[in-house]
Amino acid sequence: MSFRREAHVPKGGPDGGDGGNGGDVVMVCDDSYRDLEHFRRSSHFVAKRATHGSGNQRHGADGAMLEIPVPPGTEILIESDGTQHDLVRPGQRAVVAKGGSGGRGNRHFSSSTTQSPRFAELGLVGDETWLTLQLKLLADAGLVGLPNAGKSSLISVLTRATPKIADYPFTTLEPALGTLHTADRQLVIADIPGLIEGASDGIGLGHDFLAHVERTRLLVHVLDLAPLDGSDPADNFDTVEREIHLYQERLATLPRIIALSKADLVTVEEAENARAQWQQRMGEDVAVLLTSSATRQGLDELAVELMRRIPLAAAPQEAGDQRIASAHTGDDLPEHRTFRPQSRRGFQVTQPEPGSFLVEGENVEKLVARYDLANEDGLQHLERRLRGMGVIRALQSAGFEPGDDVEIAGVVFDLDP
């Protein structure tokens, strides 16, 4: 509330400016993230508040928006109203908590009959709610190879995964997921259970195993340099690659990295000779690395190669662009879907006890929150607004008489219309 006061300007009139709007909290689908681990460290987020309006019709600044990144595949449930968001593409956004709207200055309430309004609207508080986040993980890279090739040991050292590790075939009976962290990015790596000959025809659990590599973007072929059964590493490589090709042609086009595992069990000369032979066979486009889970040999180089060869998915160029390629597959993913229950905009009047009435409704409660009830002018304006909305008429129809108590939004009025 403010009035213009300047020399040589008599009766300047009301000039109170409006308050700014509070900042929204927005969840943004970001392909740099692969899990929800960062929410374990922090689970309380608050957007910036706005500033007040002031005299000379100066408006307050809006509060800064708070953007919270989540990985693709995140489902969001807003517990306050049941709204659900499904973020599947990089760049998609969902407003999960709206900032409160700013109040209007007293200059908005001047009229021919009220030329000096001595009240102004209050700003409303922003939304406050709990969110439930659920992630459907899509792996960036899949580790493939025969049983006991060293995949489980590799993912356990390279990431935080804790798969079961033993020296008998088919230790891994279901894919294990691990997250590879760098300073500004995350990758999800899947330990695909060992493949045997005939897996593409469903032998063993072949179809279940191979289904987990369908949506990966890169395959890391883990090859044992010194198999305990005396088999030839080249034959083992051909077996796995043949099953992958027979299962799905798309998998044959995925980029490869060859990780020669258990390099600590052979001499340095044998390991280097094997790496050179495999590099000559695969060509310069395929990275061939010597690795050892026991000594961490080559694991840093493997992490760098994974980050380099798996690019970030492109964010949408504009809001209307519906032709965004998936970050994980060429197939179309569903668009961002929002499920929002219908809001109740009306109000209802009940009589809990004789001489007392209760008015409930979102719009009416927000209206009462707009005004300082200790301000006589503001209270009179509120009563006019309630009459215009039909609240007074509804109270009278319910048996209201002057002097009865009326409760709205936890505030009890003694109305005498």
C-alpha positions in Angstrom: 0.0 0.0 0.0 1.5 3.3 -1.1 0.4 6.8 -2.1 2.2 9.2 -4.4 3.9 12.0 -2.5 5.7 14.6 -4.5 6.1 18.3 -4.3 3.5 20.3 -6.4 1.5 17.1 -7.0 -1.5 17.3 -4.6 -3.5 14.2 -4.0 -1.2 12.0 -6.0 -3.3 8.9 -5.4 -2.5 5.3 -4.8 0.7 4.0 -6.5 1.5 0.7 -4.8 3.2 -1.8 -7.1 2.5 -5.5 -7.5 4.5 -8.2 -5.8 6.4 -10.7 -7.9 5.5 -14.4 -8.5 7.4 -17.0 -6.6 9.6 -19.4 -8.5 8.4 -22.8 -9.7 10.1 -26.1 -9.1 10.6 -27.9 -12.4 11.9 -31.4 -13.0 14.0 -31.6 -16.2 14.8 -34.8 -18.1 18.6 -34.8 -18.4 20.5 -37.4 -20.3 23.6 -36.7 -18.2 22.0 -38.6 -15.3 21.4 -42.3 -15.0 20.0 -42.9 -11.5 18.4 -41.2 -8.6 21.3 -41.5 -6.3 21.8 -37.8 -5.9 18.4 -37.5 -4.1 19.8 -39.6 -1.3 22.1 -36.7 -0.4 19.4 -34.0 -0.6 15.7 -34.4 -0.7 14.5 -30.9 0.2 14.3 -28.3 -2.6 13.0 -24.8 -2.4 12.7 -22.3 -5.3 13.5 -18.7 -4.8 10.9 -16.4 -3.4 9.8 -13.2 -5.1 10.3 -9.6 -3.8 7.7 -7.2 -2.7 6.2 -4.4 -4.8 6.9 -0.8 -3.7 5.7 2.7 -4.2 5.8 4.6 -7.5 4.1 1.5 -9.1 7.3 -0.5 -8.9 6.7 -4.2 -9.4 8.6 -6.8 -7.3 10.9 -9.3 -9.1 9.8 -12.8 -9.8 11.5 -15.6 -7.9 14.0 -17.7 -9.8 12.9 -21.0 -11.1 14.5 -24.1 -9.6 15.3 -26.8 -12.1 16.0 -30.3 -10.8 17.6 -32.8 -13.3 16.3 -36.4 -13.4 17.4 -39.2 -15.8 15.2 -40.4 -18.7 12.6 -42.9 -17.7 11.7 -41.1 -14.5 8.1 -41.3 -13.3 7.0 -38.6 -10.9 4.0 -38.7 -8.6 2.9 -35.5 -6.9 1.4 -36.7 -3.7 -0.6 -33.5 -2.9 -3.0 -33.9 -5.9 -2.2 -37.3 -7.5 -0.7 -35.8 -10.7 1.7 -38.1 -12.5 4.4 -37.2 -15.0 6.4 -39.6 -17.2 9.6 -38.1 -18.5 11.2 -40.2 -21.2 13.1 -37.8 -23.5 16.0 -35.4 -22.7 14.8 -31.8 -22.4 11.2 -32.6 -21.3 10.1 -30.6 -18.3 7.4 -30.9 -15.7 6.3 -28.2 -13.2 5.9 -30.1 -9.9 5.3 -27.2 -7.5 4.2 -23.8 -8.6 5.3 -20.6 -6.9 2.7 -18.5 -5.2 1.2 -15.6 -7.2 2.1 -12.1 -6.1 -0.5 -9.7 -4.6 -1.7 -6.6 -6.3 -0.9 -3.1 -5.1 -3.5 -0.7 -3.8 -3.6 1.2 -7.1 -5.7 -1.7 -8.6 -8.5 -1.1 -6.1 -9.1 2.6 -6.7 -12.5 3.5 -8.2 -14.9 6.4 -8.4 -16.3 5.4 -5.0 -13.0 4.3 -3.4 -10.4 6.8 -4.5 -7.9 6.1 -1.6 -7.9 2.3 -1.0 -5.9 1.6 2.1 -5.3 -2.0 1.6 -3.5 -4.3 -0.9 -3.5 -7.9 -1.7 -1.1 -10.4 0.0 0.9 -12.8 -2.0 -0.1 -16.5 -1.9 2.2 -19.2 -0.6 3.6 -21.6 -3.2 2.9 -25.3 -3.5 4.5 -27.6 -1.0 4.4 -31.3 -1.6 6.2 -34.6 -1.5 7.2 -36.3 -4.7 7.6 -40.0 -5.3 10.2 -40.7 -8.0 10.4 -44.1 -9.8 13.0 -44.9 -12.4 12.8 -47.4 -15.2 16.5 -47.8 -16.0 17.8 -48.1 -19.6 21.4 -49.3 -19.7 23.9 -47.4 -21.8 26.5 -50.2 -22.2 26.1 -54.0 -21.8 28.9 -56.4 -20.8 28.6 -59.6 -22.9 30.7 -62.8 -22.9 30.7 -66.4 -22.0 30.1 -67.6 -18.4 33.1 -66.9 -16.1 34.6 -64.4 -18.6 35.0 -61.9 -15.7 32.0 -59.6 -16.3 30.7 -59.6 -12.8 34.1 -58.8 -11.3 34.6 -56.0 -13.8 31.3 -54.3 -13.1 31.8 -54.6 -9.4 35.1 -52.8 -9.5 34.1 -50.3 -12.2 30.8 -49.3 -10.6 29.0 -49.7 -7.3 27.2 -52.9 -8.4 27.4 -55.9 -6.1 26.7 -59.0 -8.2 27.2 -62.5 -7.0 30.7 -63.7 -8.0 31.9 -67.4 -8.1 33.9 -69.7 -10.2 31.1 -71.8 -11.7 29.0 -71.1 -14.8 25.9 -69.0 -14.7 26.7 -67.2 -11.4 24.7 -64.3 -12.8 21.1 -65.4 -13.2 19.7 -61.9 -13.8 21.3 -58.6 -15.1 23.2 -56.5 -12.6 23.1 -52.8 -13.1 25.9 -50.4 -12.0 26.4 -46.7 -12.4 29.7 -45.2 -13.7 30.2 -41.7 -12.2 32.3 -38.9 -13.5 32.4 -35.2 -12.4 29.5 -34.2 -14.7 28.0 -37.4 -16.1 26.7 -40.9 -15.3 26.4 -44.0 -17.4 24.5 -47.2 -16.6 26.3 -50.4 -17.3 24.5 -53.8 -17.3 26.2 -57.1 -16.6 24.4 -59.4 -19.0 24.5 -63.0 -17.9 26.8 -65.3 -19.7 25.8 -66.5 -23.2 26.2 -70.1 -24.5 25.9 -71.6 -27.9 22.2 -71.8 -28.9 21.1 -68.8 -26.7 19.5 -67.1 -29.7 17.2 -70.2 -30.0 16.2 -70.0 -26.3 18.6 -72.6 -25.0 19.1 -72.1 -21.3 17.9 -68.6 -20.5 19.2 -67.3 -23.7 16.2 -65.2 -24.7 15.9 -63.6 -21.3 19.7 -62.8 -21.4 19.7 -61.4 -24.8 16.6 -59.2 -24.3 18.6 -57.1 -21.8 21.1 -56.0 -24.5 18.3 -54.8 -26.9 18.2 -51.2 -25.6 21.9 -50.7 -24.9 23.9 -48.2 -27.0 27.3 -50.0 -26.8 28.5 -53.6 -26.1 31.6 -54.4 -24.1 32.8 -57.9 -25.1 34.6 -59.3 -22.1 37.0 -61.9 -23.3 39.0 -64.2 -20.9 42.7 -64.2 -21.9 43.3 -67.5 -20.1 40.1 -69.6 -19.9 40.3 -72.3 -17.2 38.7 -74.9 -19.5 41.5 -74.4 -22.0 39.2 -73.1 -24.8 40.4 -70.8 -27.5 39.5 -67.1 -26.8 38.9 -66.6 -30.5 36.3 -69.4 -30.6 34.6 -68.0 -27.5 34.4 -64.6 -29.1 32.9 -66.0 -32.3 30.3 -68.0 -30.2 29.0 -64.9 -28.4 29.0 -62.7 -31.5 27.1 -65.4 -33.5 24.4 -65.6 -30.9 24.0 -61.8 -30.8 23.8 -61.6 -34.6 21.2 -64.4 -34.8 19.1 -62.8 -32.1 18.7 -59.4 -33.6 20.3 -57.6 -36.5 20.3 -54.3 -34.8 22.7 -55.6 -32.2 25.2 -56.3 -34.9 25.4 -52.6 -35.7 26.2 -51.5 -32.2 29.7 -50.2 -31.5 32.0 -52.6 -29.6 34.8 -52.4 -27.1 36.9 -55.5 -26.5 38.0 -55.9 -22.9 40.6 -58.6 -22.5 40.1 -59.6 -18.9 42.2 -61.3 -16.3 45.4 -59.8 -17.8 47.1 -60.3 -14.4 47.0 -64.1 -14.9 49.3 -64.0 -18.0 52.7 -62.4 -18.6 53.0 -58.9 -19.8 54.4 -60.1 -23.1 51.5 -62.5 -23.7 49.0 -59.8 -22.8 50.5 -57.3 -25.2 50.8 -59.8 -28.0 47.1 -60.8 -27.5 46.0 -57.1 -27.5 47.9 -56.5 -30.7 46.4 -59.5 -32.5 42.9 -58.6 -31.4 43.5 -54.9 -32.5 44.6 -56.1 -35.9 41.5 -58.3 -36.2 38.9 -55.8 -35.0 40.4 -52.7 -36.8 41.3 -49.3 -35.5 37.6 -48.3 -34.9 37.2 -50.8 -32.1 39.0 -50.2 -28.8 40.9 -53.2 -27.4 41.9 -52.9 -23.8 43.8 -55.1 -21.3 41.9 -55.2 -18.0 42.2 -56.8 -14.7 39.6 -56.5 -11.9 42.1 -57.7 -9.4 44.7 -55.0 -10.1 42.4 -52.4 -11.7 44.6 -52.5 -14.8 42.9 -50.7 -17.7 39.7 -49.8 -15.9 40.3 -46.1 -16.0 41.0 -46.3 -19.8 37.8 -48.3 -20.2 35.8 -45.7 -18.3 37.2 -43.0 -20.6 36.3 -45.0 -23.7 32.8 -45.5 -22.5 32.3 -41.8 -21.9 33.8 -40.9 -25.2 31.9 -43.5 -27.3 28.4 -43.0 -25.8 27.4 -39.4 -26.6 24.8 -37.4 -24.8 21.4 -37.6 -26.5 20.3 -34.4 -28.2 17.7 -32.3 -26.3 14.6 -31.1 -28.3 15.3 -28.0 -30.4 12.0 -26.4 -29.8 8.9 -27.1 -27.7 6.8 -28.4 -30.6 9.4 -30.8 -31.9 8.0 -34.3 -31.6 10.6 -36.1 -33.7 13.4 -36.6 -31.1 15.5 -39.7 -31.4 15.5 -41.9 -28.3 18.7 -41.8 -26.2 18.7 -45.6 -26.2 17.0 -47.0 -29.3 15.8 -45.9 -32.6 12.3 -46.9 -31.7 9.8 -44.2 -30.7 9.3 -43.8 -27.0 6.0 -42.3 -25.6 5.9 -38.6 -25.3 5.8 -36.9 -21.9 2.5 -37.8 -20.4 0.7 -36.0 -17.6 -2.2 -37.4 -15.6 -3.9 -34.7 -13.6 -7.1 -35.2 -11.5 -9.8 -32.6 -12.2 -9.7 -29.8 -9.7 -12.7 -28.7 -7.7 -13.3 -25.0 -8.3 -16.7 -24.6 -6.5 -17.4 -24.3 -2.8 -19.8 -25.9 -0.3 -21.5 -24.7 2.8 -22.1 -26.9 5.8 -23.4 -26.3 9.4 -21.3 -28.3 11.9 -23.4 -26.9 14.8 -26.1 -24.4 15.4 -24.9 -20.8 14.8 -21.8 -21.9 13.0 -21.2 -22.4 9.3 -18.2 -23.8 7.4 -17.4 -22.7 3.8 -14.9 -25.0 2.0 -13.5 -24.5 -1.5 -10.1 -23.9 -3.1 -11.0 -20.5 -4.7 -12.7 -19.2 -1.5 -9.8 -20.2 0.7 -7.3 -18.5 -1.6 -9.4 -15.4 -1.6 -9.4 -15.1 2.2 -5.6 -15.6 2.2 -5.3 -12.6 -0.1 -6.3 -10.0 2.5 -5.1 -8.7 5.9 -8.2 -9.4 8.0 -7.1 -6.8 10.6 -7.5 -4.1 8.0 -11.1 -2.8 8.0 -11.0 -1.7 4.3 -9.6 -5.0 3.3 -12.3 -6.8 5.2 -15.0 -4.8 3.5 -13.5 -5.6 0.1 -13.4 -9.3 0.9 -17.0 -9.3 1.9 -17.9 -7.7 -1.4 -15.9 -10.4 -3.3 -17.6 -13.1 -1.3 -21.0 -11.7 -2.1 -20.1 -11.5 -5.8 -19.0 -15.2 -5.8 -22.4 -16.2 -4.3 -21.0 -17.2 -0.9 -23.3 -14.9 1.1 -26.3 -16.1 -0.9 -25.4 -19.8 -0.2 -25.0 -19.1 3.5 -28.4 -17.4 3.7 -29.9 -20.4 1.9 -28.4 -22.7 4.5 -30.0 -20.7 7.3 -27.3 -18.1 8.1 -28.4 -15.2 10.3 -26.5 -12.0 11.2 -24.2 -12.7 14.1 -23.5 -16.4 13.3 -19.9 -17.5 13.0 -18.6 -18.3 9.5 -15.3 -20.3 9.2 -13.2 -20.1 6.0 -9.7 -21.5 5.6 -9.4 -21.8 9.4 -10.5 -18.2 10.0 -13.8 -17.5 11.9 -15.7 -14.4 10.8 -18.6 -12.6 12.5 -20.4 -11.5 9.3 -23.3 -9.1 9.4 -24.2 -8.5 5.8 
